[in-house]
Amino acid sequence: MDPKSNVALRANAGGPAPAETKRMIEDRLSRMAVGEERLAERRGRVERAIAELGRER
């Protein structure tokens, strides 16, 4: 019963195996980057809308 071998064998999706853990981390970092881009775009739209409203007054 080698704990290291036992963890390495659990390579299913969401499992604790090192390769799967690395894959999940890379996936989450990629998703976070996409989310940050979307948020920046939305903030830009809001800022432009506020500026436009200020010009209309």
MIKOL-440550 format. One record per atom (N, C-alpha, C): residue in three letters; y, x, z. Coordinates in steps of 0.02 Angstrom, whole numbers, plus 50000, padded with zeros to 5 digits. Layout:
BEGIN
ALAYXZ...
END
This chain:
BEGIN
MET499415004250000MET500005000050000MET500635004550000ASP500815006749941ASP501415010849934ASP502005006149918PRO502495005649963PRO503055001049952PRO503435002449888LYS503515008749870LYS503875010649809LYS503515007949747SER502855008749745SER502465006249689SER502484998649687ASN502444995549745ASN502454988249749ASN503104985449719VAL503674988449736VAL504314986249710VAL504344987449635ALA504124993149612ALA504144994849541ALA503734990049499LEU503204987449527LEU502774982749491LEU503094975849482ARG503584974249522ARG503914967749518ARG504484967849467ALA504294968649405ALA504774969549351ALA504954962949316ASN504794957349348ASN504964950949317ASN505714949549325ALA505964944649288ALA506684943049290ALA506904941549361GLY507414945049383GLY507674944149451GLY507304947949504GLY506794951749483GLY506404955549531GLY506754961849555PRO506474965149605PRO506794971049635PRO506654977649599ALA506274977549545ALA506104983849511ALA506754987349488PRO506774993849492PRO507384997549474PRO507654995849404ALA507214995449355ALA507444993949287ALA507744986949283GLU507434982149316GLU507694975249316GLU508354974849354THR508394978449409THR509024978449448THR509584981349405LYS509444986749370LYS509954989849327LYS510164985049272ARG509684981549242ARG509834976749189ARG510284971149215MET510114968649275MET510514963249304MET511224965549320ILE511294971549345ILE511964974249360ILE512374974749296GLU512064977549243GLU512424978249179GLU512614971349151ASP512164966449157ASP512314959749134ASP512894956749172ARG512894957449238ARG513434954549279ARG514104957949264LEU514094964549255LEU514714968049240LEU514994965749172SER514554964749125SER514764962249059SER515064955249065ARG514734950949102ARG514984944149112ARG515664944149148MET515734948649196MET516374949149232MET516924951349185ALA516784956049141ALA517284958449093ALA517504952849047VAL517034948849023VAL517204943148980VAL517634938149019GLY517454936849081GLY517834932249123GLY518544934849135GLU518614941249145GLU519274944149157GLU519704943549094GLU519404944449036GLU519774943748973GLU520004936548965ARG519564931748977ARG519744924748972ARG520304922949021LEU520264925549081LEU520774924149131LEU521444927049109ALA521444933149082ALA522064936249058ALA522374932049002GLU521954929548956GLU522204925348902GLU522524918948930ARG522194915848977ARG522454909649007ARG523104910949044ARG523134916449081ARG523754918049116ARG524324919149066GLY524164922449011GLY524674923548959GLY524924916948931ARG524474912248918ARG524684905748892ARG525124902048943VAL524944902449006VAL525344899149058VAL526034902349062GLU526064908949061GLU526704912349064GLU527144910549005ARG526844910148945ARG527234908248886ARG527474901048891ALA527054896648917ALA527254889648925ALA527824888948975ILE527794892649029ILE528324892449079ILE528974895149049ALA528934900549011ALA529524903348980ALA529824898448931GLU529404895048893GLU529644890048845GLU529974884148880LEU529694882048934LEU530004876648973LEU530684878748999GLY530744884949020GLY531384887549044GLY531914887648990ARG531714889048928ARG532194889148872ARG532414882248853GLU531984877248865GLU532144870348846GLU532654867148894ARG532724869748952ARG533184866749001ARG533884867848983
END
